[in-house]
Amino acid sequence: MMAVPTEQVTVTVAAVNGISFTDTTGVKWTISKFARPQPTLPRVGATVVVTTPADGKHFVQAITEVTPPESPAPPTLPDRERLIVRQNALAHAVAILCHNTADKVKLADVLACAEQIEEWITR
């Protein structure tokens, strides 16, 4: 059996869907069911080198990640909303730490708890 010529193309992933992905130019790349080992779909935003038969059908035989996708920036809230979230987190931290206790609660403990609540809310 004669080996089929292949080509390698560098693309940036725009979308992933089941057994295929689309690059930023709109080309759909489908993982070949005959590829061994079976390639893992890349993540959106990654730059990858795709190995495919030179027949132009875009059936992927191998994927090599060149650049991982950038981590998304943490969400930022407008100042007013951030203040509301922080006040709410602080109030709930006090309620959690003071619930059913006669002991004094330390301010540092309240602030640490409020910070964790705020981080969870704004994740």
C-alpha positions as YAML, in Angstrom:
chain: A
units: angstrom
residues:
- id: 1
  name: MET
  ca: [0.00, 0.00, 0.00]
- id: 2
  name: MET
  ca: [1.37, 3.39, -0.97]
- id: 3
  name: ALA
  ca: [1.67, 6.16, 1.62]
- id: 4
  name: VAL
  ca: [-0.58, 9.15, 1.04]
- id: 5
  name: PRO
  ca: [1.34, 12.45, 0.96]
- id: 6
  name: THR
  ca: [0.54, 14.79, 3.83]
- id: 7
  name: GLU
  ca: [0.83, 18.49, 4.45]
- id: 8
  name: GLN
  ca: [1.16, 20.52, 7.62]
- id: 9
  name: VAL
  ca: [-0.80, 23.71, 8.15]
- id: 10
  name: THR
  ca: [-0.56, 26.15, 11.07]
- id: 11
  name: VAL
  ca: [-3.95, 27.46, 12.22]
- id: 12
  name: THR
  ca: [-5.55, 29.20, 15.19]
- id: 13
  name: VAL
  ca: [-8.63, 27.49, 16.62]
- id: 14
  name: ALA
  ca: [-11.81, 29.58, 16.65]
- id: 15
  name: ALA
  ca: [-14.39, 26.95, 17.69]
- id: 16
  name: VAL
  ca: [-14.51, 23.29, 18.75]
- id: 17
  name: ASN
  ca: [-17.45, 20.97, 18.14]
- id: 18
  name: GLY
  ca: [-17.42, 17.24, 18.94]
- id: 19
  name: ILE
  ca: [-15.03, 15.68, 16.40]
- id: 20
  name: SER
  ca: [-14.08, 18.84, 14.53]
- id: 21
  name: PHE
  ca: [-12.87, 22.39, 14.95]
- id: 22
  name: THR
  ca: [-12.98, 25.56, 12.90]
- id: 23
  name: ASP
  ca: [-9.99, 27.84, 12.43]
- id: 24
  name: THR
  ca: [-10.04, 31.64, 12.36]
- id: 25
  name: THR
  ca: [-10.32, 31.65, 8.54]
- id: 26
  name: GLY
  ca: [-13.53, 29.59, 8.69]
- id: 27
  name: VAL
  ca: [-12.07, 26.25, 7.56]
- id: 28
  name: LYS
  ca: [-13.60, 23.21, 9.30]
- id: 29
  name: TRP
  ca: [-11.09, 20.51, 10.31]
- id: 30
  name: THR
  ca: [-12.45, 17.05, 11.16]
- id: 31
  name: ILE
  ca: [-10.52, 14.43, 13.13]
- id: 32
  name: SER
  ca: [-9.96, 11.41, 10.88]
- id: 33
  name: LYS
  ca: [-11.49, 8.22, 12.25]
- id: 34
  name: PHE
  ca: [-8.50, 6.36, 10.78]
- id: 35
  name: ALA
  ca: [-5.83, 8.45, 12.54]
- id: 36
  name: ARG
  ca: [-3.66, 6.47, 14.97]
- id: 37
  name: PRO
  ca: [-3.16, 7.60, 17.65]
- id: 38
  name: GLN
  ca: [-6.41, 9.54, 17.67]
- id: 39
  name: PRO
  ca: [-5.62, 13.29, 17.99]
- id: 40
  name: THR
  ca: [-7.08, 15.28, 20.87]
- id: 41
  name: LEU
  ca: [-9.14, 18.30, 19.90]
- id: 42
  name: PRO
  ca: [-7.35, 21.58, 20.62]
- id: 43
  name: ARG
  ca: [-8.79, 24.31, 22.84]
- id: 44
  name: VAL
  ca: [-10.27, 27.50, 21.43]
- id: 45
  name: GLY
  ca: [-7.57, 30.13, 20.94]
- id: 46
  name: ALA
  ca: [-4.71, 27.64, 20.57]
- id: 47
  name: THR
  ca: [-2.37, 27.84, 17.60]
- id: 48
  name: VAL
  ca: [-1.76, 24.35, 16.23]
- id: 49
  name: VAL
  ca: [0.03, 22.57, 13.41]
- id: 50
  name: VAL
  ca: [-2.40, 20.24, 11.68]
- id: 51
  name: THR
  ca: [-1.17, 17.24, 9.69]
- id: 52
  name: THR
  ca: [-3.65, 16.29, 6.97]
- id: 53
  name: PRO
  ca: [-3.60, 14.39, 3.68]
- id: 54
  name: ALA
  ca: [-2.61, 16.61, 0.77]
- id: 55
  name: ASP
  ca: [-5.99, 16.02, -0.87]
- id: 56
  name: GLY
  ca: [-7.55, 19.22, 0.53]
- id: 57
  name: LYS
  ca: [-10.34, 17.42, 2.43]
- id: 58
  name: HIS
  ca: [-9.26, 18.65, 5.90]
- id: 59
  name: PHE
  ca: [-9.32, 15.26, 7.68]
- id: 60
  name: VAL
  ca: [-6.84, 15.67, 10.54]
- id: 61
  name: GLN
  ca: [-4.31, 12.91, 11.20]
- id: 62
  name: ALA
  ca: [-2.26, 14.72, 13.87]
- id: 63
  name: ILE
  ca: [-2.36, 17.95, 15.88]
- id: 64
  name: THR
  ca: [0.63, 19.62, 17.51]
- id: 65
  name: GLU
  ca: [-0.04, 22.58, 19.80]
- id: 66
  name: VAL
  ca: [2.33, 25.47, 19.06]
- id: 67
  name: THR
  ca: [0.86, 28.10, 21.35]
- id: 68
  name: PRO
  ca: [-1.68, 27.42, 24.09]
- id: 69
  name: PRO
  ca: [-4.74, 29.66, 24.23]
- id: 70
  name: GLU
  ca: [-4.42, 32.76, 26.36]
- id: 71
  name: SER
  ca: [-6.14, 32.64, 29.72]
- id: 72
  name: PRO
  ca: [-9.21, 34.82, 29.71]
- id: 73
  name: ALA
  ca: [-8.91, 38.00, 31.71]
- id: 74
  name: PRO
  ca: [-10.78, 37.86, 35.00]
- id: 75
  name: PRO
  ca: [-14.11, 39.61, 34.78]
- id: 76
  name: THR
  ca: [-14.11, 43.17, 35.98]
- id: 77
  name: LEU
  ca: [-17.11, 44.84, 37.53]
- id: 78
  name: PRO
  ca: [-17.92, 48.53, 37.46]
- id: 79
  name: ASP
  ca: [-16.95, 50.27, 40.74]
- id: 80
  name: ARG
  ca: [-20.53, 50.47, 42.03]
- id: 81
  name: GLU
  ca: [-21.26, 46.79, 41.38]
- id: 82
  name: ARG
  ca: [-17.92, 45.75, 42.86]
- id: 83
  name: LEU
  ca: [-18.72, 47.73, 46.03]
- id: 84
  name: ILE
  ca: [-22.12, 46.01, 46.28]
- id: 85
  name: VAL
  ca: [-20.50, 42.57, 45.87]
- id: 86
  name: ARG
  ca: [-17.88, 43.36, 48.52]
- id: 87
  name: GLN
  ca: [-20.47, 44.65, 51.01]
- id: 88
  name: ASN
  ca: [-22.59, 41.56, 50.42]
- id: 89
  name: ALA
  ca: [-19.58, 39.26, 50.85]
- id: 90
  name: LEU
  ca: [-18.61, 41.03, 54.07]
- id: 91
  name: ALA
  ca: [-22.12, 40.75, 55.52]
- id: 92
  name: HIS
  ca: [-22.30, 37.06, 54.67]
- id: 93
  name: ALA
  ca: [-18.84, 36.41, 56.10]
- id: 94
  name: VAL
  ca: [-19.95, 37.93, 59.40]
- id: 95
  name: ALA
  ca: [-23.14, 35.86, 59.35]
- id: 96
  name: ILE
  ca: [-21.24, 32.65, 58.62]
- id: 97
  name: LEU
  ca: [-18.55, 33.17, 61.23]
- id: 98
  name: CYS
  ca: [-20.86, 34.48, 63.97]
- id: 99
  name: HIS
  ca: [-23.58, 31.86, 63.52]
- id: 100
  name: ASN
  ca: [-24.18, 29.94, 66.76]
- id: 101
  name: THR
  ca: [-21.06, 31.15, 68.52]
- id: 102
  name: ALA
  ca: [-20.52, 33.13, 71.67]
- id: 103
  name: ASP
  ca: [-16.81, 33.60, 70.90]
- id: 104
  name: LYS
  ca: [-15.46, 36.82, 69.53]
- id: 105
  name: VAL
  ca: [-14.69, 36.72, 65.85]
- id: 106
  name: LYS
  ca: [-11.44, 38.26, 64.63]
- id: 107
  name: LEU
  ca: [-11.57, 40.92, 61.93]
- id: 108
  name: ALA
  ca: [-8.84, 39.12, 59.97]
- id: 109
  name: ASP
  ca: [-11.00, 35.98, 59.83]
- id: 110
  name: VAL
  ca: [-14.01, 37.97, 58.61]
- id: 111
  name: LEU
  ca: [-11.97, 39.71, 55.92]
- id: 112
  name: ALA
  ca: [-10.40, 36.43, 54.75]
- id: 113
  name: CYS
  ca: [-13.82, 34.79, 54.53]
- id: 114
  name: ALA
  ca: [-15.29, 37.82, 52.71]
- id: 115
  name: GLU
  ca: [-12.40, 37.73, 50.22]
- id: 116
  name: GLN
  ca: [-13.10, 34.07, 49.43]
- id: 117
  name: ILE
  ca: [-16.81, 34.81, 48.95]
- id: 118
  name: GLU
  ca: [-16.01, 37.77, 46.67]
- id: 119
  name: GLU
  ca: [-13.61, 35.65, 44.58]
- id: 120
  name: TRP
  ca: [-16.25, 32.97, 44.21]
- id: 121
  name: ILE
  ca: [-18.93, 35.48, 43.17]
- id: 122
  name: THR
  ca: [-16.73, 37.21, 40.58]
- id: 123
  name: ARG
  ca: [-15.16, 34.09, 39.07]
...
